[in-house]
């Protein structure tokens, strides 16, 4: 049974773009070898390097979602909700950091 998508063209584009960024490693800071080691830590827990493997398994804030890196990066879009959650938490954390300054 096929489900009818209610997403607009823009929403579909944004989902594909977000999936591509996570799959290519653009959402990971650990791959930014030119940055200092402390700047490459996870933007959510600040404990380890930010990799797609760390976020679903090692990051305390995201561990409860029970997603694996394979599920997150799957092409069928199962990980999109998780990716949105990651971005939302990051934005909240960055907002808190900016308010402290």
N, C-alpha and C positions, 0 to 999 in steps of 0.2 A: 504494500500500500504506500503510495507516495503522498507526502504531506505538501500542501500548497504553501508556498512561501509568501509571507506578508511583508517581507522586507522591500524597501524601496531600492532603486538602483544605487543611490548614494550609500545606503546601509550595507548593501552587498559589496560595494567597492571598499568601504571602510573595513569590513570583516576580512576580505581577501588581503588587504594591505597589512592589517594587523597580523594575520597568520603568516604572511611572508616575512615580516620583520622578526617575529619570534623564530621562524624556521631558519632564517639566514644568520641568526645570532646578533642582529642589530639591537635587540632589547637587552642583551647581556652586556654588562660593563667589564666582565673579566677578560674579554677579548681585546679590550683597549690597552694593549701592552705599553703604549707610550705614557699612560697615566700612572701616577704613583700607586703603590699597592693599596693604600688605604682608600683611595678614590675609586677603586674597582670593587669594593665590597658591596654586598647586597643593599639596595636602597630601602629595604623594608626592615631587615633585622640587624644589619651592620655587623654581622659576625663572620661570614665567609665570603669568598669571591662569588659574584653574581653570575651564575650559569643557569641554563635551562634545567640542568640536573639538580642543582641546589634548590631552586625555588619550590618545586612540588614536594621534595623529600626532606631537605635540610632546613628550610626556612620555617621557623616556629609559627609565624603568622599564617602561612599558607599550607602547612602540613595537614590540617584538618580536612582539606578538600579531597584528599585521597586520589589525586590525579597523578599519573606517571608522566614522565617526559614524552614517552611514545604516544600516549593519548592526547597530550596537549598539542603535539606537532602533527597529528593525523590530518590528512587532507580533507576529511569529510566534515570538519568544522566542529567536532565535539569539544575541542578545547577553547572555543571562542569565549564562552562565559567565564572560564578561568582566566583567560588573558585580560578580559575586561576588568575582572576583580583585581588582578595584579596592578593594572594601570590606575585603577581607582584608589587603591591603598597607597601607591606611590605618590599620587597627586595630593592625597591628604597629608602624607608625611612631609612632602616638600612644602606644603602650605604652613604646617606647624613650624618647620625649620625657618621659613622666611619671617614668620611672626616673631620668633625669638630674637632675630637680629636687630 
